[in-house]
């Protein structure tokens, strides 16, 4: 299977993907008591991410977990909703200096919707971090509900947990897994994109020589005021749920963003496959806080109700284990 860049897809290919996502949002949840607020199969994926956020970011399993997560989402689109294509990705640096006019955010029926409506109360985003001072992303021109595109009537049911906006309705449960229906809100941030999602950022990333440095550059070094391409990609969409690290898969753009993160890992790996595929760095906790042991290739990554567990070593190659895909 070949994963293609979104803008290279034919209109019918885009329509098929978007229809499959809407289909997944109509199918009933299988989470049960694990996520009482989940109402759809789409929500099952959001709930899994919420449940594991503190164990899959800034950790040794970050790359492999998200590879398996995005692949299983692709699998659900194909097996449960009849989608026949592969999960596309977006070369985000191509649009870093004119993000608001990017074709995937143009608000058309063949896009992921546009920016949120203007919100005068939007005062920007403090990026959650243990580092001081916090990284502050100034407000963009949005912040309200999206009003166009195929997801304009979509209900976000889970979260918030760590909201980027200051007026997101509070979830009835402290874990964010209660029922809390609301619209998708976005505040597309040119500020984030042109600082941390540029061609130069990606060149620097792909020039890293070891997996530990690659992961750190990708995920960001907040103590140095650097978000990295991964975190930037979440906050240049921002809003709710996209700007909440826990519930960010609730914005369908998440999966194209993480397909691009996987694309970058794939490209980095195959610059030197002998030394870059079966390698791992990092511990089991976010930036090793609290201190924990080093992750190993034999550790298990879990996807809750969506799929059985898998050893990390079975997820480090797109051509081994259950996977069989490449990038165009």
Secondary structure by P-SEA (a helix, b strand, c coil): ccccccccccaaaaaaaaaaaaaaaaccccccccccccccaaaaaaaaaaacccccccccaaaaaaaaaaaaaaaaaaccccccccbbbbccccccccccccccccccccccccccccccccccccccccccccccccccccccccccccccccccccccccccccccccccccccccbbbbcbbbbccaaaaaccccaaaaaaaaacccaaaaaaaaacccccccccaaaaaaaaacccccccccccccccaaaaaaaaaaaaaaaaaaccccccccbbbbccccccccccccccccbbbbbccccccccccccccccccccccccc
